[in-house]
Amino acid sequence: MKLIIAIVHSDDTRNLLDRLARRNFSATVTTSSGGFLRISNATVFCGVEDERVDEALEIIRASCPDRVQYVTPLPPVMEPGEVHIPTPVEKRMGGATIFVVDVERFERA
């Protein structure tokens, strides 16, 4: 058995959970934040039998596309009287960061 830990953009969470449920995968979700922009993410935990790991990974990849978003970074620390005009930068968002971990023991109580 494996534990899949997928960190996904919060906008992709509902679609991912629906697709996993349709294929009889159980998942638990927690909210998280982090990365370059401190954006809202979701961490999805899914226990999977060894032979179904590839199927679950395909669902995660299909449900969590990456996309381009324009963001305005925080202004630098400046001296009084200096002017900074922020310029939006292109940032890739979405996708998934996935960890697959061996499970030594699993119990359902």
VMD Tcl script that builds the backbone (N, CA, C; Angstrom):
set m [mol new atoms 327]
animate dup $m
set s [atomselect $m all]
$s set {name element resname resid chain x y z} {
  {N N MET 1 A 0.846 -1.175 0.000}
  {CA C MET 1 A 0.000 0.000 0.000}
  {C C MET 1 A 0.891 1.237 0.000}
  {N N LYS 2 A 0.382 2.301 -0.630}
  {CA C LYS 2 A 1.087 3.574 -0.720}
  {C C LYS 2 A 0.193 4.688 -0.188}
  {N N LEU 3 A 0.828 5.738 0.291}
  {CA C LEU 3 A 0.133 6.960 0.657}
  {C C LEU 3 A 0.557 8.015 -0.340}
  {N N ILE 4 A -0.418 8.563 -1.071}
  {CA C ILE 4 A -0.153 9.648 -2.008}
  {C C ILE 4 A -0.495 10.952 -1.310}
  {N N ILE 5 A 0.480 11.856 -1.290}
  {CA C ILE 5 A 0.285 13.189 -0.724}
  {C C ILE 5 A 0.429 14.159 -1.890}
  {N N ALA 6 A -0.653 14.839 -2.234}
  {CA C ALA 6 A -0.645 15.762 -3.373}
  {C C ALA 6 A -0.977 17.164 -2.888}
  {N N ILE 7 A -0.089 18.102 -3.172}
  {CA C ILE 7 A -0.328 19.504 -2.835}
  {C C ILE 7 A -0.799 20.180 -4.112}
  {N N VAL 8 A -2.043 20.668 -4.087}
  {CA C VAL 8 A -2.676 21.204 -5.292}
  {C C VAL 8 A -3.224 22.603 -5.026}
  {N N HIS 9 A -3.472 23.344 -6.083}
  {CA C HIS 9 A -4.082 24.672 -5.972}
  {C C HIS 9 A -5.502 24.488 -5.437}
  {N N SER 10 A -5.917 25.360 -4.551}
  {CA C SER 10 A -7.244 25.210 -3.933}
  {C C SER 10 A -8.378 25.219 -4.951}
  {N N ASP 11 A -8.192 25.899 -6.098}
  {CA C ASP 11 A -9.235 25.920 -7.127}
  {C C ASP 11 A -9.449 24.549 -7.770}
  {N N ASP 12 A -8.462 23.661 -7.683}
  {CA C ASP 12 A -8.553 22.344 -8.318}
  {C C ASP 12 A -9.070 21.256 -7.380}
  {N N THR 13 A -9.256 21.577 -6.116}
  {CA C THR 13 A -9.576 20.563 -5.114}
  {C C THR 13 A -10.901 19.856 -5.379}
  {N N ARG 14 A -11.959 20.601 -5.629}
  {CA C ARG 14 A -13.288 19.997 -5.817}
  {C C ARG 14 A -13.285 19.035 -7.007}
  {N N ASN 15 A -12.723 19.456 -8.125}
  {CA C ASN 15 A -12.665 18.616 -9.311}
  {C C ASN 15 A -11.859 17.338 -9.026}
  {N N LEU 16 A -10.734 17.486 -8.353}
  {CA C LEU 16 A -9.896 16.329 -8.029}
  {C C LEU 16 A -10.646 15.341 -7.138}
  {N N LEU 17 A -11.285 15.834 -6.086}
  {CA C LEU 17 A -12.012 14.943 -5.178}
  {C C LEU 17 A -13.160 14.238 -5.874}
  {N N ASP 18 A -13.876 14.935 -6.755}
  {CA C ASP 18 A -14.967 14.315 -7.505}
  {C C ASP 18 A -14.457 13.190 -8.392}
  {N N ARG 19 A -13.361 13.443 -9.116}
  {CA C ARG 19 A -12.800 12.416 -10.007}
  {C C ARG 19 A -12.273 11.216 -9.226}
  {N N LEU 20 A -11.632 11.464 -8.094}
  {CA C LEU 20 A -11.142 10.351 -7.274}
  {C C LEU 20 A -12.308 9.513 -6.754}
  {N N ALA 21 A -13.359 10.168 -6.281}
  {CA C ALA 21 A -14.514 9.448 -5.733}
  {C C ALA 21 A -15.198 8.596 -6.803}
  {N N ARG 22 A -15.295 9.136 -8.033}
  {CA C ARG 22 A -15.921 8.367 -9.123}
  {C C ARG 22 A -15.164 7.084 -9.424}
  {N N ARG 23 A -13.859 7.055 -9.119}
  {CA C ARG 23 A -13.041 5.867 -9.376}
  {C C ARG 23 A -12.786 5.070 -8.088}
  {N N ASN 24 A -13.590 5.362 -7.046}
  {CA C ASN 24 A -13.552 4.649 -5.765}
  {C C ASN 24 A -12.248 4.817 -4.988}
  {N N PHE 25 A -11.681 6.007 -5.028}
  {CA C PHE 25 A -10.546 6.340 -4.180}
  {C C PHE 25 A -11.066 7.206 -3.043}
  {N N SER 26 A -10.624 6.924 -1.832}
  {CA C SER 26 A -10.956 7.772 -0.681}
  {C C SER 26 A -9.828 8.772 -0.485}
  {N N ALA 27 A -10.179 9.971 -0.071}
  {CA C ALA 27 A -9.160 11.003 0.128}
  {C C ALA 27 A -9.552 11.902 1.285}
  {N N THR 28 A -8.544 12.452 1.936}
  {CA C THR 28 A -8.712 13.432 3.003}
  {C C THR 28 A -7.993 14.698 2.578}
  {N N VAL 29 A -8.601 15.848 2.868}
  {CA C VAL 29 A -8.041 17.128 2.427}
  {C C VAL 29 A -7.798 18.033 3.630}
  {N N THR 30 A -6.670 18.731 3.602}
  {CA C THR 30 A -6.413 19.803 4.559}
  {C C THR 30 A -6.010 21.040 3.770}
  {N N THR 31 A -6.314 22.202 4.296}
  {CA C THR 31 A -5.905 23.432 3.618}
  {C C THR 31 A -4.479 23.763 4.027}
  {N N SER 32 A -3.768 24.411 3.128}
  {CA C SER 32 A -2.388 24.802 3.397}
  {C C SER 32 A -2.079 26.045 2.574}
  {N N SER 33 A -0.950 26.648 2.843}
  {CA C SER 33 A -0.510 27.780 2.033}
  {C C SER 33 A 1.006 27.760 2.001}
  {N N GLY 34 A 1.539 28.416 0.998}
  {CA C GLY 34 A 2.993 28.450 0.913}
  {C C GLY 34 A 3.442 28.788 -0.480}
  {N N GLY 35 A 4.711 28.622 -0.703}
  {CA C GLY 35 A 5.275 28.908 -2.007}
  {C C GLY 35 A 5.601 30.377 -2.173}
  {N N PHE 36 A 5.901 30.727 -3.390}
  {CA C PHE 36 A 6.356 32.064 -3.755}
  {C C PHE 36 A 5.353 33.147 -3.355}
  {N N LEU 37 A 4.069 32.882 -3.576}
  {CA C LEU 37 A 3.053 33.913 -3.343}
  {C C LEU 37 A 2.235 33.698 -2.078}
  {N N ARG 38 A 2.526 32.663 -1.325}
  {CA C ARG 38 A 1.757 32.318 -0.125}
  {C C ARG 38 A 0.287 32.132 -0.470}
  {N N ILE 39 A 0.043 31.469 -1.587}
  {CA C ILE 39 A -1.330 31.263 -2.044}
  {C C ILE 39 A -1.973 30.096 -1.308}
  {N N SER 40 A -3.273 30.016 -1.403}
  {CA C SER 40 A -4.028 28.952 -0.761}
  {C C SER 40 A -3.895 27.662 -1.557}
  {N N ASN 41 A -3.522 26.603 -0.865}
  {CA C ASN 41 A -3.395 25.276 -1.462}
  {C C ASN 41 A -4.253 24.299 -0.688}
  {N N ALA 42 A -4.313 23.095 -1.189}
  {CA C ALA 42 A -4.927 21.994 -0.460}
  {C C ALA 42 A -3.948 20.832 -0.507}
  {N N THR 43 A -3.842 20.122 0.597}
  {CA C THR 43 A -3.030 18.918 0.638}
  {C C THR 43 A -3.986 17.739 0.703}
  {N N VAL 44 A -3.889 16.865 -0.294}
  {CA C VAL 44 A -4.793 15.719 -0.418}
  {C C VAL 44 A -4.025 14.458 -0.045}
  {N N PHE 45 A -4.569 13.689 0.893}
  {CA C PHE 45 A -3.979 12.427 1.321}
  {C C PHE 45 A -4.856 11.299 0.795}
  {N N CYS 46 A -4.237 10.326 0.134}
  {CA C CYS 46 A -5.007 9.240 -0.471}
  {C C CYS 46 A -4.243 7.929 -0.296}
  {N N GLY 47 A -4.821 6.986 0.443}
  {CA C GLY 47 A -4.237 5.654 0.589}
  {C C GLY 47 A -4.637 4.806 -0.610}
  {N N VAL 48 A -3.644 4.179 -1.259}
  {CA C VAL 48 A -3.890 3.484 -2.521}
  {C C VAL 48 A -3.169 2.137 -2.521}
  {N N GLU 49 A -3.853 1.113 -3.030}
  {CA C GLU 49 A -3.196 -0.181 -3.224}
  {C C GLU 49 A -2.100 -0.026 -4.277}
  {N N ASP 50 A -1.038 -0.785 -4.154}
  {CA C ASP 50 A 0.120 -0.661 -5.048}
  {C C ASP 50 A -0.252 -0.697 -6.530}
  {N N GLU 51 A -1.155 -1.581 -6.893}
  {CA C GLU 51 A -1.505 -1.747 -8.309}
  {C C GLU 51 A -2.358 -0.597 -8.864}
  {N N ARG 52 A -2.856 0.294 -7.993}
  {CA C ARG 52 A -3.690 1.409 -8.456}
  {C C ARG 52 A -3.001 2.771 -8.361}
  {N N VAL 53 A -1.729 2.780 -8.010}
  {CA C VAL 53 A -1.008 4.042 -7.853}
  {C C VAL 53 A -0.984 4.830 -9.160}
  {N N ASP 54 A -0.649 4.186 -10.266}
  {CA C ASP 54 A -0.579 4.891 -11.553}
  {C C ASP 54 A -1.927 5.486 -11.944}
  {N N GLU 55 A -3.001 4.759 -11.672}
  {CA C GLU 55 A -4.352 5.259 -11.968}
  {C C GLU 55 A -4.645 6.528 -11.162}
  {N N ALA 56 A -4.304 6.523 -9.882}
  {CA C ALA 56 A -4.536 7.696 -9.033}
  {C C ALA 56 A -3.684 8.880 -9.497}
  {N N LEU 57 A -2.443 8.618 -9.874}
  {CA C LEU 57 A -1.569 9.701 -10.343}
  {C C LEU 57 A -2.092 10.313 -11.637}
  {N N GLU 58 A -2.644 9.501 -12.532}
  {CA C GLU 58 A -3.237 10.026 -13.773}
  {C C GLU 58 A -4.405 10.959 -13.459}
  {N N ILE 59 A -5.231 10.578 -12.495}
  {CA C ILE 59 A -6.379 11.407 -12.111}
  {C C ILE 59 A -5.888 12.745 -11.547}
  {N N ILE 60 A -4.866 12.702 -10.714}
  {CA C ILE 60 A -4.339 13.946 -10.122}
  {C C ILE 60 A -3.795 14.849 -11.219}
  {N N ARG 61 A -3.004 14.296 -12.126}
  {CA C ARG 61 A -2.428 15.110 -13.214}
  {C C ARG 61 A -3.513 15.730 -14.094}
  {N N ALA 62 A -4.553 14.946 -14.406}
  {CA C ALA 62 A -5.625 15.434 -15.276}
  {C C ALA 62 A -6.491 16.484 -14.581}
  {N N SER 63 A -6.592 16.413 -13.256}
  {CA C SER 63 A -7.469 17.310 -12.504}
  {C C SER 63 A -6.797 18.612 -12.090}
  {N N CYS 64 A -5.494 18.679 -12.188}
  {CA C CYS 64 A -4.748 19.825 -11.654}
  {C C CYS 64 A -3.833 20.414 -12.722}
  {N N PRO 65 A -4.401 21.074 -13.720}
  {CA C PRO 65 A -3.564 21.644 -14.783}
  {C C PRO 65 A -2.795 22.864 -14.280}
  {N N ASP 66 A -1.641 23.109 -14.886}
  {CA C ASP 66 A -0.952 24.348 -14.547}
  {C C ASP 66 A -1.440 25.446 -15.482}
  {N N ARG 67 A -1.306 26.682 -15.045}
  {CA C ARG 67 A -1.797 27.819 -15.811}
  {C C ARG 67 A -0.919 29.025 -15.503}
  {N N VAL 68 A -1.012 30.020 -16.351}
  {CA C VAL 68 A -0.229 31.236 -16.169}
  {C C VAL 68 A -1.119 32.286 -15.530}
  {N N GLN 69 A -0.566 32.975 -14.535}
  {CA C GLN 69 A -1.294 34.048 -13.875}
  {C C GLN 69 A -0.327 35.221 -13.708}
  {N N TYR 70 A -0.839 36.418 -13.833}
  {CA C TYR 70 A -0.020 37.606 -13.644}
  {C C TYR 70 A -0.233 38.126 -12.238}
  {N N VAL 71 A 0.866 38.323 -11.510}
  {CA C VAL 71 A 0.796 38.768 -10.128}
  {C C VAL 71 A 1.727 39.956 -9.935}
  {N N THR 72 A 1.421 40.748 -8.936}
  {CA C THR 72 A 2.260 41.892 -8.596}
  {C C THR 72 A 3.040 41.537 -7.342}
  {N N PRO 73 A 4.358 41.437 -7.440}
  {CA C PRO 73 A 5.154 41.085 -6.260}
  {C C PRO 73 A 5.157 42.211 -5.236}
  {N N LEU 74 A 5.512 41.867 -4.015}
  {CA C LEU 74 A 5.592 42.873 -2.963}
  {C C LEU 74 A 6.699 43.866 -3.298}
  {N N PRO 75 A 6.498 45.145 -2.973}
  {CA C PRO 75 A 7.528 46.139 -3.283}
  {C C PRO 75 A 8.756 45.942 -2.396}
  {N N PRO 76 A 9.935 46.306 -2.900}
  {CA C PRO 76 A 11.146 46.196 -2.082}
  {C C PRO 76 A 11.149 47.246 -0.978}
  {N N VAL 77 A 11.986 47.025 0.015}
  {CA C VAL 77 A 12.149 48.019 1.075}
  {C C VAL 77 A 12.852 49.221 0.462}
  {N N MET 78 A 12.270 50.390 0.657}
  {CA C MET 78 A 12.794 51.589 -0.005}
  {C C MET 78 A 13.054 52.692 1.008}
  {N N GLU 79 A 13.879 53.605 0.598}
  {CA C GLU 79 A 14.176 54.787 1.413}
  {C C GLU 79 A 13.032 55.792 1.254}
  {N N PRO 80 A 12.812 56.636 2.240}
  {CA C PRO 80 A 11.769 57.661 2.113}
  {C C PRO 80 A 12.012 58.522 0.871}
  {N N GLY 81 A 10.969 58.787 0.143}
  {CA C GLY 81 A 11.052 59.611 -1.051}
  {C C GLY 81 A 11.240 58.830 -2.335}
  {N N GLU 82 A 11.627 57.547 -2.238}
  {CA C GLU 82 A 11.776 56.735 -3.448}
  {C C GLU 82 A 10.401 56.255 -3.890}
  {N N VAL 83 A 10.256 56.069 -5.176}
  {CA C VAL 83 A 8.984 55.612 -5.729}
  {C C VAL 83 A 9.220 54.288 -6.454}
  {N N HIS 84 A 8.352 53.344 -6.180}
  {CA C HIS 84 A 8.433 52.048 -6.852}
  {C C HIS 84 A 7.090 51.790 -7.538}
  {N N ILE 85 A 7.133 51.581 -8.828}
  {CA C ILE 85 A 5.917 51.246 -9.569}
  {C C ILE 85 A 5.971 49.747 -9.847}
  {N N PRO 86 A 5.108 48.988 -9.161}
  {CA C PRO 86 A 5.164 47.534 -9.336}
  {C C PRO 86 A 4.734 47.115 -10.741}
  {N N THR 87 A 5.442 46.135 -11.260}
  {CA C THR 87 A 5.137 45.595 -12.578}
  {C C THR 87 A 4.677 44.151 -12.410}
  {N N PRO 88 A 3.511 43.794 -12.935}
  {CA C PRO 88 A 3.071 42.401 -12.826}
  {C C PRO 88 A 4.068 41.463 -13.505}
  {N N VAL 89 A 4.248 40.304 -12.893}
  {CA C VAL 89 A 5.124 39.286 -13.470}
  {C C VAL 89 A 4.300 38.034 -13.758}
  {N N GLU 90 A 4.763 37.277 -14.727}
  {CA C GLU 90 A 4.086 36.043 -15.108}
  {C C GLU 90 A 4.542 34.927 -14.172}
  {N N LYS 91 A 3.590 34.182 -13.612}
  {CA C LYS 91 A 3.886 33.098 -12.690}
  {C C LYS 91 A 3.043 31.891 -13.058}
  {N N ARG 92 A 3.684 30.722 -13.148}
  {CA C ARG 92 A 2.948 29.485 -13.406}
  {C C ARG 92 A 2.270 29.049 -12.114}
  {N N MET 93 A 0.971 28.771 -12.184}
  {CA C MET 93 A 0.182 28.388 -11.018}
  {C C MET 93 A -0.433 27.019 -11.281}
  {N N GLY 94 A -0.915 26.409 -10.236}
  {CA C GLY 94 A -1.616 25.142 -10.378}
  {C C GLY 94 A -0.661 23.982 -10.479}
  {N N GLY 95 A -1.122 22.928 -11.138}
  {CA C GLY 95 A -0.329 21.711 -11.167}
  {C C GLY 95 A -0.417 21.025 -9.819}
  {N N ALA 96 A 0.452 20.079 -9.593}
  {CA C ALA 96 A 0.454 19.355 -8.324}
  {C C ALA 96 A 1.876 18.965 -7.972}
  {N N THR 97 A 2.164 19.002 -6.693}
  {CA C THR 97 A 3.396 18.431 -6.167}
  {C C THR 97 A 2.981 17.151 -5.466}
  {N N ILE 98 A 3.532 16.028 -5.912}
  {CA C ILE 98 A 3.037 14.723 -5.465}
  {C C ILE 98 A 4.154 13.925 -4.804}
  {N N PHE 99 A 3.835 13.352 -3.644}
  {CA C PHE 99 A 4.738 12.442 -2.950}
  {C C PHE 99 A 4.037 11.092 -2.853}
  {N N VAL 100 A 4.760 10.021 -3.131}
  {CA C VAL 100 A 4.227 8.666 -2.971}
  {C C VAL 100 A 5.107 7.979 -1.930}
  {N N VAL 101 A 4.477 7.567 -0.831}
  {CA C VAL 101 A 5.203 7.041 0.321}
  {C C VAL 101 A 4.738 5.619 0.608}
  {N N ASP 102 A 5.685 4.726 0.915}
  {CA C ASP 102 A 5.326 3.368 1.331}
  {C C ASP 102 A 4.618 3.406 2.686}
  {N N VAL 103 A 3.587 2.562 2.824}
  {CA C VAL 103 A 2.854 2.458 4.090}
  {C C VAL 103 A 3.214 1.118 4.710}
  {N N GLU 104 A 3.798 1.172 5.879}
  {CA C GLU 104 A 4.200 -0.058 6.556}
  {C C GLU 104 A 2.995 -0.778 7.156}
  {N N ARG 105 A 2.049 -0.007 7.656}
  {CA C ARG 105 A 0.880 -0.604 8.313}
  {C C ARG 105 A -0.328 0.281 8.096}
  {N N PHE 106 A -1.486 -0.342 7.870}
  {CA C PHE 106 A -2.736 0.381 7.672}
  {C C PHE 106 A -3.810 -0.309 8.498}
  {N N GLU 107 A -4.593 0.472 9.227}
  {CA C GLU 107 A -5.709 -0.065 10.008}
  {C C GLU 107 A -6.928 0.792 9.796}
  {N N ARG 108 A -8.062 0.179 9.723}
  {CA C ARG 108 A -9.328 0.913 9.666}
  {C C ARG 108 A -10.088 0.563 10.940}
  {N N ALA 109 A -10.365 1.567 11.759}
  {CA C ALA 109 A -11.029 1.327 13.052}
  {C C ALA 109 A -12.492 1.692 12.981}
}
mol reanalyze $m
mol bondsrecalc $m
mol representation Tube
mol addrep $m
